[in-house]
Amino acid sequence: MKVDKDTLHKVAHLARLNVKEEEEEKLLGDMSKILTWVEALKEVDTEGVEPLTHMTRELNVTRPDEAAHTIEKADALKNAPKHNRDFFQVPKVLK
């Protein structure tokens, strides 16, 4: 499948990428190869194959979530660069 410069620019805009002019030709070739490979996957017979949500049938081994008192508040706060009596203080990141 052939990708043109307009499509490349649209995809770059959606991905918030700054594509340099000297990179365009290589990216056009790479994108065309990827899309050609994806088109070839359509030819694979998947009749009777169950869709996968994970690549293996293994399950995560988890431990029970149990609340426990593991550290005193004063010990947790003593190495914090900035804190008040009860909480860590961090710089504001949202307006």
Order of alpha helices (4+ residues) and beta strands (2+ residues): alpha-alpha-alpha
